Amino acid sequence: MDPGSSSGPASSSGSGLFEVPIRRACPFDPPPGLAGLRAAEPITRRVMPLDGTELWLVTSHDLVRRMLADPRWSSTVDGGLSPEQPLHMTQPEPGMFLSMDAPEHGRYRRMLTAHFTVQRMNRLRPRIEQIVAERLDAMERLPHPVDLVAEFALPVPSLVICELLGMPYEDRAEFQEAARTGVDMTASPEQSDAAMARLGAHLAKLIAAKREEPDDALIGELIREGALTDGELVHISILLLLAGHETTANMLGLGTLLLLHHPDQLALVREGAPGAADELLRYLSIVDLVMFRGAKEDLTLGGREIRAGEFGLASLSAANRDPALCEDPDRLDVTRPKTAHVALGFGPHQCLGQNLARLELEIALQALLRRFPGLRAAVPLDEVPVRENAAIHGLHSLPVTW
Amino acid sequence: MSAVEATAGITVVTVNRESCCGAGQCVLAAPAVFTQSEEDGLVVLLDPDPPAGLRDAVRRAQSHCPTRSITVR
């Protein structure tokens, strides 16, 4: 029997291949079927149900890391989330370094690494603590129940990334809407393109103003350094804004819900368990089905022959629950020593803002749980609206009371 | 390869600043051994010959490095 056969019917594309399991049965766990695949066939031919592309699905921790660290697997890919825009190799826009390979990727990445070091992020701690405290103050004044996503999980990272980049928080509706559309798998390519075009036009105006009068925030500094065109600055700003919105916000929302399900772990986070952020990142793996790569040349991975031009998908959620990664991987344990999890990716593209994300998660979750020791969901936990059609997992809302 | 190396002691750590992507994983794992340059954000080796007590931390830094830019001998 095919190990993935419980995950869905064979494809309708006529390939006869089974589908990549993409639907989570539980919002905290990888889609059913991946654990069986990881054990039986950690690299396997599958078809993406969203766009019909045939690809290599990679599910073990070892092979996922090998694939993402291997420069023969190109990041210059796009699409994959809808039949109108199947997975394809692409020529990225200047500055869109997420979809670039060496050496272009390194050129942009290296202009940014100094802005996101561990030391530099730690210097933001007092400011993040202040932003978090202000949001908690605002929450306290609202009538119950309060939507934790709208009032806390989204505004905190939104305020932080806007301030870090030097973008006006008053424009957040624009940033947040574009970020949401960008990861919405039900949005048509036209809708996504239109949202990005609106955001790009808006950012182009802000960047033009900064050219006249550069401030001390990140985009202003990049302008002063003088190595980037306006077009490059627009795409870098889009990347950083979207990455700063959809990831940490969903970790805060879904992470809080997970902790409400695990009161013992919640108590440990409130007491300041130092490894909580990384364990929550590992356990939830909210970025999962977008880690596409394209083989630039013939290569071998896990004993399988990959041909140039074939596509691959690294399942970060499956890799993060691999028994080879840590003991008892399906158990949430915020006291676990930091694992080599791949929730933030692996290889030269590993999350640039990861130490900002760690800091935000640590500060925000601890402060939330200390401010409201009686925090609880205002609806049954299994009725919390989960985002079903988003490339990044999370919650639409989380009504809470205390 | 722009590498920094020392040969004394039991554990010898080498870093490759060409391949480093500035993720900071090594700083989290072993802050007494690794830091990030304020200028470019890339790895700076503070102690190429760390004491035996830091060996596990250095191994963890090596295993967590996303670009495999740390070697330990």
Interface residues (C-beta under 8 A of the other chain):
Chain A: L68 A69 G106 R109 R110 L112 T113 A114 H115 F116 T117 V118 Q119 R120 K338 A340 L344 G345 F346 G347 P348 H349 Q350 C351 L352 Q354 N355
Chain B: S19 C21 G22 A23 G24 Q25 V27 L28 A29 P31 T35 Q36 S37 E38 E39 D40 G41 L42 R60 S63 H64 P66 T67 R68
